[in-house]
Amino acid sequence: MKPTEEERADFAALQERLLPIWRTLEDRSPSPHTSVVVPSLSFDQEELAKIQGVSFYEERLLFTLIRLRDPGATVVYVTSQPVHPDIVEYYLSLLRGVSARSARSRLHLLCLYDASPLALTRKILDRPRLVRRLRELIRDPKLAYLTCFNSTALERELSLALGIPLNGVDPELLWIGTKSGSRKVFDEAGVDQAPGVTDVRTIDDMLDALLELKKANPRLSRAVVKLDESFAGAGNAVFTYPPAGSSDRAAPSRAELAAALETMAWASASETFDSYARALAAMGGIVEEFVEAEGLRSPSAQLRVNPDGSVALISTHDQVLGGPTGQTYLGCRFPADDAYRGAVQERALAIGDVLQRHGVVSRFAVDFLVFPEAEGWSCLAVEINLRMGGTTPPFLALQFLTGGTLDESTGQFMARGERPKFYYATDNLRSPAYRGLLPEDFVDILATHHVDFDPFSETGAVFHMIGALSQFGKLGVTCIGDSPEQADEIYRKIVAVLDREMGTLGEPETGAVHPFEVAVRGME
């Protein structure tokens, strides 16, 4: 639903408050402010349903509780389902220099007790009494802001209802974060990308695009179709070109391509051709060449356009991808490899400059594909994620827990004492044997085996999505070390401990690939 001119003006006025709030928080000095955290995944619900345990992704932003170390901070955190008290205590135990009692007094957890498949923000807006209560918990609207996983018209509506700015992109600019919009921005930034076709909405459009790519590159064997608003690679499908049915033709006919659509490989096991066609008609998509190269890797860069208009590099990662088509996000390593990190940063900053010119004020990430060539590394931009992503919680956890900063010239994160830090993080540490493990059981395991974060050495593990263990046997973890090897060893220890405790050899689910094994193979 498009906003009225009055709503646009009111929202713009609220967003102007972000600059003084941002400057205050950047100073890192104690200051009174309220952070209202609504970890809503405001995406197409059919797409989200493809992700195992997606309801527990609301726990991924619990790292924001670390803001309570500022004695002037108040955090209001809203969820669809209750967060187990032991999970809350786990995050509060990570605070240093502030008493748990003080932190609890400034934390307000609100639960809707609503497990329906609707975006959390929609559920809040449907409850006027809850909206009123949220307003009452905001001490001073001029010193408050709304934090969400992603920004849509729903989050703008909630921002207006609460009278506080949204710490995210203006929903009017969401087109930039679609797959089609990303390709247009890459062209504007002069950054290389794989050949492709944008604004695909019908099966006929898809066939036209597949024919166009094949004619331009007769040696092309595969193409990838991506839904414009898909999440974590779940909306990708890989098409394999059939051989031409006639020896006098270099490319298959349109009819032969149409017949081959039935054999497309889906990123989600629950996907069908009909469901995919419906989603494509609803949100649109793109068709690109499937990049195949020896030594192919998938780094990403995280940036932020600040309220003052400056573009800042936040981090780089090497993504760990898997799933049926090898395009599903499983985890990441920080930082990206030295060999190509500089090239990724350079291109990401050029893209950030374009986003800034379009008026974006937000955190965002850019995914790339890189592969070695005779004279270095080829670097192709893939997509823009105009929101938080899977790499956001791990890096912010590192930043909050160590108090360090990123050296933008090198892409290295330096903790106090100029010690570089590294980590391996995943949302997909899972095994069927871990199912039934309650949060209190897991916390006991951490205490018994000392596999949590050590604030003195500033190494160890930080966990998230603990609530998903009992039902799905799934857990998120960030393993922080003083070297990549130490981060890997911390992860191995955690897996070994859980496997011993749960009486399993840690075999992954049928058809799944362990994210750590993917990471190791990807770096060979």
N, C-alpha and C positions, 0 to 999 in steps of 0.2 A: 504494500500500500504506500503510495507516494505521500509525503508530508505536505501540509499546507504551507503557504508562504510564511504565515505566523509561526508555525512550528519550526521551519527552517531558521528563521531569525532567532527564535528563542534558543534553539540548539547551538547556533553559532555563538551566541552570547555566553552560554555555559562553557563552551570549548575554550573561550578566551581565558578562563580561569586556570587552565592547565599550566600556562607558562609560570605564574608565580608559585604554584604548588610544586612544579617540577624543580624550579630553582631552589626552593626550600629543601626538598628532599635530596637534591644533588649535593648540598652543603654537608650532609651527613651529621648535622647537629640536631640534638633533641628538639622536636617541634610538634605542637599539637596538630593532628590531622586524623581523618577517618577514611579508611579504605573499605569500601563495600565490594565484596568479592562475590560475583555470581558466575560460577564455573559452568555456564551453560554451553553446550555444544549445539549451537543454533544452525544446524545443517539439515539437509533433506533427511528425514527420519528413516526412509528405506535404505539410504546409503549407510547411515550409522548402524543400522541393524546388522550389517555385514561384519562388524567388528566385535569379536568375542569380549564379553564383559564391559561393553561400552558404558553402561550405567555407572560404573565405578571410576570412569575417567573424570568425574566431578571431583575426585580426591586428588587429582594431579596438581591442582593449584593450592593444596594445603601448605606448600612451601611458603606461601605468602604470610603464614602465621609467624614466620621468622621476623617479619617487620615489627613484631611486638617487643623486640629488644630495644626499640626506641621508646623510652618511657612516656612520650607524648602521643604515641600511636594507639588508635583504636581500630580493631578489625571486626567487621561484620561479615560473616561467611554464611551463605545460604546454599542448602542442598535439597535435592528431591527426597532422599532417604537419609536416615540418621547415620552419623559418623560414630563409630564405636569409641567410647571414652578412652580406651587404651591407645587408639590411634592419635587422638588429640594430645594425650599426655606424651606420646612419643615425640611429636613435633615440638612441644613446649620444652622437652628435655634438651633440645638442640640449642636453646637460647643460652647465651653467655652474658654475664654482667647484669642480669635482671632476675629478680625472684619469680618463681613460677606463680606465686600468689598474685603478684602485680600483673603478670601477663594475663592470667585468667580473668582478672577483674576488668581487663580492657578487651576481652574477646567475647563476641556474641555469636553463638551458633544458632541458626534458625533452620528448621526442617519443615518441609511441606508434607511429608508422609504421602507422597504421590509418585508411584512407580510407573505411571502411564507413559507411553512413548511420545511425549511432547517435549519441546525445548523447555528447559528450566525457566528461562526468562518469560516464556508464554504462560507458564504455570503461575509465576509471581504476579504478572499483570492481571491474571484472572482472579486474583485474591486482593481486593481493595483494602481489606483490613491489614493484610500483611504489608502492603505498600505503605500504609499509614504508620505501621510499627517501625518499618525501616527508616522512614523520615524522622521518627522520634529518637532513634538511636544515633542519628547523625548530629554530632555536637554543634558543628558550625558548617553549614553548607558551603561557605566560601573556602573552607579548608578540608574539603572532602572530594573524593573521586570514585568512579565506578570502574572496577576491573572485571573484564570478561574474557573468556577464551577467544571468542571472535565477535565481531561487530556486525549486526544486521539492523533492519528497521525495528526489530523487537528491542534491541539494546538501546537504540535511540529513544524509543518510546519510554523505556524504563528510566533512562537518564532524565528525560523531561518530567516524568512523574515524581522523581526524587529531588529534582532541582539541583543536581550535581553533574559535573562534566564526565564524559565517557573517555576513559583512557584507552582509546582505540581509534580506528579509522572511521571517518565519516561514511555512513552507509551509502551515500550518494556515489562513492568512489569504489564500491565493491566490484565493479566490472573489471578493475585492474587486477584483482586477485583471481579471476577465472582463468582457465587454461587458454581461452581465446584472447582475453585481455593481456595476459602475460606475454604472448607472442608479439602483440602489437607494441608493448613497452620495450621488448628486447630490440625490435626493429628501430624504435626511436632512439634507443641508447647506443645503437651500433654494435650490439653484442651478438656473436654468432649463436645460432641454434640449428637444430636438425630441420631439414625441409618439412613443411607441413601445411595443412589447410585449416583455417579457423571457421567458426560459426557454422558448424555442422549440426543439423537438427533432425534430419530424416534419414531413412535407410538409403534413399536415392542420393542424398548429399554424401553419405558415407561411400557409396559406390563411385560417385564422381571423383571424390578425393583419392580413393585407392587407385583408380585409373590414372589420375593426374600424376601421382607420385611414381607409379610404375613406368609411365611413359618418360618421365624425366630421368629416371634411374632404372633402366631395364634389368640391372643386376640385383635390384632390391628383392629380398626374399620375405621380409616381414614388415608389418606396420603396426603401430599401436594406436588404438582409439581411446580417448580420455574424456570422461564426462567433465563438463566445465566446473562443476561445484562439488566434485568428489573429494574424499577425505582419506589421507594416508595411503593413497594408491588403490583404494578399494574399488574405484570406478574405472579402472583401466582394463582393456581387453586387447589381446594380441591376435592379429590376423596374419595367417601364413598364406602367401600367394600360391595358387595352384599352378602347375605347368600349363603352358598354352596347349589347347586341344588340337591345334593344327600346326604342322611343321613350318608352314609359310608365315606364321605370325610370331612376333617376338614376345608379345604379351598376351595373357589370357583375355578372353572376351568379357564383356559386362555380365553376361549370363553365367559364365564360369566363376566369376568373382562372387556373384549373388549366391551360387550354390555353395561356395566355400565359406560363406558367413556362418553357416551352421556349425562349422568346426572351430570357431573362434575360442581361444583360451581365456577364461575369465579369472580375474584376480580374486574374486570371491566364489567360494564353493556353492553358495546359494543362488548365484546369478543364473538367469536363463536368457535366451535370445529375446523373448517377448518382454521380460522385465527391463532388459537393457534398452530396448527400443523405446519403451515408455519413458525411461529416465532421460534418454537422449532428446526426445521430443520436448520434455518439460524444461530441461536446463541447457541444452545445447552441448557442444563438445568440439574436439579437434581430432584430426588424423595426422599422424607424424610418421616419418621413417623410424623404424626400430633400429636404434644404433647398436651395431655389433662390431666390437673391436677387441683385440687382444689387450689384456690389462685394464679393461674398462672399470672405472670406479665412479662413485656418486657422492661427491662432497656437497655441502651446502654452506651458505653464509647467512648469518643473522645480523640484521641491522635495525636501526631505529631512526626515523625522522623525528627529531625533538620538537617541542612546541616553539622553540626559537628559530626553527627552520634548518638547523644544522643536521647533517647526516652523519651518524656515528656507526662504526663497525662494532658489533657486539662479540661475535665469535665465528669460528668456522668449525665444521665437523666433517668427518667421513661417515656417511650414512651406511647403516647395515640394512640391506634389503633382502626380502625372501618371498615366501608365498608361492602359489602355483605358477605365476608368471615372472617371479623374481622382481616385482615392482612394489611390493608391500613394505612399508616402513616397519622395521623391527627394533632398531636402536641406532646408536651412534658412538663414534670415538671423537674425543677432543684432544688437541686441535686437529684440523685436516693435515695431511701429509706435507712435509716441508717442500717436496718437489713441485707442488702446484698450488700451495696455499696462497702465495702472492698473486698468482694469476686469477684465482677465484676472488680474492679480495678486491682486486682492481676492477674486475667486471661488475662485481656486486655493488661497489660504490658508484659506478657509472649508472647502474640501474636505479640506485637510490636517488641520484640527482634528478632523474626523470620523474620518479614518484613525488619528490619534493616539489617539482614544478607543477605537477598536477594537483597539489594541495594536500597530499597525504601527510598526516601526523600520526605515526603509529609504529609499533614494532612489526617487523616482517622478516621473512626468510626467502632466499632464492636457492633453488636446487640446480645443480649442474651435473653434467656428465663429462668426465675427463678420461683421456687415454693417451699413452705415449706414442710419439711419432719420432722421426729421425732427428728433428731439430727441437725437441722439447715435448710439451704436452698440448694436445688439442683440448679446448675447453668450450663446451656448449651449454648455454643456459637452457633450463628445462621448464621451470614454472616458478611463479611467485606465490607464496603463502602469506596473504595479507592479514595475519593473525598470529597468535601464539601457536606453537607446534610442539612436536615431540622433543625437540632439542631445547625448548625454553626452560622447563623445570630443572633439568640437570645443570645447565649453566648458572641459573639464578641461585640454585642451591650452593654451588661452588662459590659464587660471589658472596652470598650472605654468610656462609660458614667460615670463610677464610678472611674476608675483608680485603681481598686482593683486587687487582685491576688488570685489564687487558692492555698489553702493549700493542697499539694499533700498527706500529711499524713492522712488527714481527708476527703478530697474531698469536703470541704466547701469553698465557695468563700467569701473572707473577703474584705469588702470595707475599705476605710480609717477610722481610729478609731476602727479597728478590729470589725466591725459590719458584721455579716453574712448576705448574700443576697440570695433570693429565687425568682424563677419566674415560671409562667405558660405561655407557648407560643403555638400558633397554626397558621397554614396557612389557616385554614378552618373556620373562623368566617363568617358565610354566612346565608343569608335568601333571598328568592325571593323578599321580600319587599325592600331590600337594592339596588336592581337594579335601575339604573338611577341616583344614587348619584354621582355627579361629584367631582373631587378632591377639587375644591374650596369650594363646599358645605361641604365636610368632614372637611376641615381645619377650616371652620367657626364653625362647631359643636364642634371641639376640643377647640377652643378659648372660646366659650360660656359656656361650661360645665366643663372646667378645668379637662379633663380626660387624659391629656398628661403627659409627664415625668417632674417631678419637680427636677431640678438640686440641690436644697438645701437639701431636704430630701433624694435625690437619690432613690425615689420611683415613681411609676406611670407606664404609658404605652408608648411603642414605637411601631409604626405601620410600616408595609411594604405591598407591593402589593396593594397600594392604588388605582392604576390605574385599577385594576380588578373589582372595585365596580360597575361602571356604567353598564358594560355588564353582569357581572356574579353575582353581589351581594355578592362578596367574598373579604375577607380582612385578612391580617396577623397581629398578634399583640403579643408583649411580655410584660407581666405584671410583673413588678419588685416590690418586697416587702421586708420588714424586717422579714417576716415570711411567711410560705406557706399560712396561712389563709388570710394574707393581700393581697398576690398576687391573690388569688381566689376572694376576695372582689373587687379588682380593675377590674377584668374581668367581674364580675357580673354588676358592675356599667356601664361599657362600653356597654354591651349588653342592659341594661335597657335604657341608653341614646339613642342608635341607634333605639331601638324599639319605644320609645316615638316619636322621631323625624320623623320616617318613618311610624308611625301609624300602628304598627304590634305588635302582642304578641310574636314575635320572634320564631314562629314555624319553625322548620327546614324543608327543602325540603322533599317531599314524599320519604320515604325509607331511609332517612339519619338519622344519630344520632348526636346530638349536641356534639362537641368534649369535652366540659367541663363536660357534664353528663357522657361520657365515662370515663373521668379522675377520676371523683368522685367514680364511681362504681368500677373502677380498683384498687382504694386504700382502699376500704372497707375491 
